[in-house]
Amino acid sequence: MLIYLHIPFCDSKCHYCAFNSYVDKFELKKRYMRSIVKQLYYELDLFKPAKKSIKSLFIGGGTPSTIKPEFYKEFFEVLSPFLIKNAEITCEANPNSSSIRWLKGMKNLGVNRISFGVQSFDDKKLDFLGRNHSKEIAINAINNSKNVGFENISLDLIYGTIFDNKDLLIKDLEIARTLPINHISAYSLTIEENTPFHKTPNVAKDSFDLAKFFIQNIENFGFPQYEISNFGIYQSVHNLGYWNQEDYIGIGAGAVGFLKNRRFYPVKNIEGYIDNPLQRDVENLSMNELKTEAIFLGLRSKIGIKLEILNKKELEKIYILIDEKKLFKDGQRVYSLDYFLADELALYIYG
């Protein structure tokens, strides 16, 4: 079982961000952090995990590094008995708010993996994206996290902007190569509604060749691709748990949870969540819907697809794709040879 904690507070809103996050509600932080504890008790009673059975916690946002470590303390105390020994505990962080004091405080709570929202080491591109840190701040934050004692460090990079070309992307990777990281998440810029970039959609550069170039060079850097956006010497337990359709508890405003065939959607609005952190909508998924998700998720990652879930017609299509060298079979699973084609292949199999 996995657990995700959403922190919806940010120091500033990036131009591309459509996540459930806010820059103007800091006065609600203490009340929010009390509400997540209340919800955690409720979810533990609903999901009924055994002691020492939760294998990962991921704290995302928003910007978790805007919250002082002491505000997380009660949440960790309640959750601690349910975490397996050496559970993967990841916290996202922005370079500008990841002080040495904050890093030490989170490590003392049990966080053992940091994921930095770097996006680029090019200062002009960072300004264009609306990031509030510089190349130098990002490098210092990553090095500080290593010096504090974090062994598992990840960074996010964005590609597919009008700024991007092969030289810029290679330079980003060359700088990343010098840093003590063992994981990279790479995301193509997506223009979302209700973001500043939505008014200027020409800021994105949809180049398949450039995307393939970037992905190939991340792998050449020595970080194998294990799902469509993630690469690493270290491969995240939490990420793979999602792709494998494992149960997960979602804590916080808008944090989705999943249990067997039910998906839970808490209130997204911060004030509404604080007033009633136990309120949620529930979606019941059919076996057919779960199979569809298994096909799409499996082809987008190293998880693959179990052949036993497929019917005769779908198996026939699978073997056609194997013959065409778009899939490969290993034991009783099949895997995609190109994650960029994953959705197209899934639609063909399932259509």
N, C-alpha and C positions, 0 to 999 in steps of 0.2 A: 504494500500500500504506500501511496505517496501523499504528501500534503503541500499545498501551495498557499502562501500568505501574500495578499495584495496590499501594498502601501500606495495610496492614491495621491500623495503629496509630491509636488515638484518645486524646485527653485525657479524654474522657467519652463515654458512650453516650447518644444522644438517645432519647427515649421512643418514637419511631416507627421507629427504624432497625433494619432486618433485614439490612444489608450484612455482608459478611465482615470484621468489624473487632473489635478487642480493646483494652481499657483497662488490662490487667494484665500485659502481656508486653513492656514496654519494654526489658528486659535482652537481648532477642533482636534488637534493631534492627541492630546491626553485622553479625551473622551473616546476617540476612535480606538486607541490602543486598549482601553478598558473593554470596549465592545467586542474586539476580536477575541479576547479571553472568554467572554460570555458565549460567543458563538463556538469557540473551540470545545468547551465543555459539552455543548449541545451536539456537535458533530461527532465527538468521540462516543457519545451515548448512542447515536444513530448508526454509525459505521461499525462500532464495537470491535476495534482492532485489539488483538491480544497485546499484552505487554511485550515490549521489544520486538515489534512487528513492522513498524513504519521505517522504510529504508531510505527515504529522502525527504528533505524539506527544502523548498525553494521559495525565497522571499523576493518578490518582484514588484514592479510598479509601473508608473510612478517612479519615485526615487527613494528606495529604502534608506539610503545614506543621509537623508534629511531628518531621520528619526534617531534620537540619541539612544545608545545601547541600553541605558537603564530603563527606557520605555518598553523594551522587548523582554525584560527580565521575567515578568510574571508569565508571559506566553511560553517561554522556554521552560519554566519550572513545571507548568501543567503538562507540557508535551513530552518532557524528558523521559518519563518512565516507558513511553511507547516507542521510542526510537531504538533501533537495533544498535549494537555496538559498531562504532565507526560509520554511522549513517552519513550519507552525503548531505551536507547542510550548506546550501548555496545562498549567497546574498548578492543581488545586483547593487551596483554602486555607480555614481557619477564621479569622475575624477576630481571635480572641483569641491565636492563635499566629503571626500574620503580622507579625512585628516588621520594622522598617525594615532591620535587618541581614539577616534571612532573605530579604526581598524583593530586596535588592541582590545577595545571594549567588545566588539563583535566576536573576536577570536575567543575571548574569555567566556562568552556565552555558549560557545560550541560551534560557531560557524567555521567551516574548514575549506570553503571554496568561495572565491570572489569573482564576480562577472562584471567587468567594467564596460560601460557604454561609451566607448571611445569614438567609433564611427569613422574617424580618419585621423591621420597625423598631419594633414595639410590645413594650415590655419585659415586659408581663404575658403576652403570647402566647409570647415567647421562653422565659420561665420554664416555661410550660405544656408547651412542646415539649421541654424539657430541654436547651436551648442554653446554653452557658456564656459567652456574650457579651451585651453590652447594645447598645441602639441606638447609643449614642455610640461604643463600641468598633468597631462595624461601619462607621460613617461614617468614622472616623479611618483604619481599615485601607484602605478604598477610596481615600481621598484620598492616603494615603501611597504606595499603589502607583502612582498617577498621578505623584506627585512624584518617585518613583524612576525613572520613565521608561516605564512600561507604557502602551501605547496601546490595547490590546484588553483590556477589563475586563468581566467578566460577574458577575451575582449571581443566586442562587437565591431564589425565594420560594415558600412553601407556602400553599395556600388549602384551604378545605373543612374547617376545624376549627370547633368549637362557638364559638370566639371571633369567627369571621369574620362580618362584615356589610359592606354596601357602603361605609360610612364608613371602616371600618378598612382595607379593601383600597385604597380611593382614597388614603388617607393614606400607605400604604406606597409607592404609585406616585408620589405627589407628592414624597416624600423621595428616591426613586430618581431622579426627574427632575432633582434638583439635583446629582447626583453624576456623575463623569466615566466613565460606563459606556456601552457600545454593544451590550449583549446582556443579555437576561433569560431565565432558565429558570424556568418556573412549573409546580409539581407539586401535584396534588390529594392531600391526606392519604389514605394508604392504610393500613388496619389490617392488619399482618402478624403471622403467628405468631411466637412467641418474642420478642415485644417487650412492654414495659410497657403500651402502649396496647391490646394484645390482650386484656387482662383487663377493659378498660373501653371497649368498641367504640363506646359512645355519644359519645365525644369527637369523632367525625367528623361533619361536616354534609354530607350528600350532596345538594347543591342544584344542579340543572342550570342554573337561572336565574342563580344567583350565579356559577357557573363561567363561563357565557357572558358575563355582565357583566364579570367580571375580565379575560377574554381580550380582549374588545372594547376595554376601556380601556387594556390594554397596547399594542394596535395604535394606539389614538388617541394614545398617548404618543409614537408615531413609530417603534415597533419592529414591523415586519411579522412575521407568523407564518410560519415556514418548515417547521415540523413540529409535531407535536401539543403538545409542551411547550416549544418554543424559539422565541424572538423576537429579532430583532436588526437593527440597521443593519449590523452585521458578522454574517455567517452562518458558523458554525463548519465548517471543512473536515472536521474529524474526525466531527462529528455526521452530516453529509451522506454521508460515506463509509460509515458503518454502514447508513444507509437505502438506499444504492445497492448494497449487498451486495459491497463491495470486500473484498479479502483484508486481514486484520489479525492481527498478532502479539499475543498476550496474555502478559504477563510478570507473575509474582507469584502468590501463593497464591489459587487460585480464579479467576484471570484467564483468561477464555475466548479462544481463538484460532480463526481461520477461514481455510482455504485451499481455494479452489475448491469442493469438495463435502465437505470434512471439517471437523468442529468438534472442538477440543481442550479438555479440561477438566483442568487441573492440580489437585493436592491443595489443598483449602481450608485445612486445619489448618496453622498456622504452623510448628509443630515438624516435622510431616511434610513440609512443603514444604522447609524448610531441610535436612532429612536427604537428600531426593532431589528437587531442583527440576526434574528431567527426567521424573519420573513423571507420566503423564496417562492419562485415558480418551479414546478417539477415537470420535466418532459419524460414520458415513458417511451423507450425505444423498442421497436419490434426486432425480432431476430434477423429479419431481412435488412433493416437499417444498420444493425451492428455488423452484419457481414459486409455491407457496402463500405462502412468505415474501415473495417479490417483490410479490405482490398486497397483502398486509397492510401491508408497509413502505411501498410506493409510495403507498397511499391515506392513510397517516398523515403524509405529508411532501410537499414540493414536487417530489420525484423523479417521482411518478406511475407509471403502468404502461405498459410497451411493449405495443402491440397485438399485435405479432408473437408474443408468448409465449402468447396466448390461443387456445383452440379455438373452433369455430363456436358452440357453445352459450353459452360465456362471452362471446363477442362480441355475441351477441344480447341478453344481459342488460346488457352495457355500453351498448348503444344505447338500451335502455329507460331506463336511469338518466340518460343524456344528455338524452333527451326530457323526463324528469321534473325536469331541472335540478339533479340531485344530483351529476353529473359534468360536466366539460367537456373537449372534445377540442382538442388543439393539435398539429398535425402527426401523428406516429405514436404519440403518447402521450395518455393520459387522466389527469385529475387530479380530486381530490376538492374540492368546494366547501365542505365542512364537515368538519374533521378529527374532530369529535365523533362523526360518523356513520361514520367510516372502517371500524371493525371490523364494524359491521352491514352495510355495503355489501360488504365483502370476503366475508363469509359468504354473502350473496345471490349474488354472482358465482360463487363457488367451490362453492356447495352444490348 
